[in-house]
Amino acid sequence: MIDRFFTPRRLGAFFSGTFLFLWLFPSLRLLLVGTHEMRSLFDIAVTVFPDMLVVLLLAVTLFQLRKRIAEKKVTLTRLDLVFGAFVLANVVYGFVLAMMPKYSLMSFRITYL
């Protein structure tokens, strides 16, 4: 069932649409919410929507990667694992070094999402 939904053509359209949306989102947010801080549930929903979209994109990508690894179509090399561990270690180290969870989360969101 899920394999029929995640066809390469649909995934390509989803990725393209997501990147186009994320490219245009700052202007869209300014038009919908303005420059003030979040004051209502609508403001929160508009502000958090791109983050949820990126998390969905990551989940779909990881699902497809796991499926392809199980089918032996893709193999992760030792260098892939070292690179992934390096990125993860740097992110965790940055959080620990900052000692300010709120600002760390905000900077993580700006940098990686």
Beta strands, then each sheet from edge to edge (+ up, - down):
end
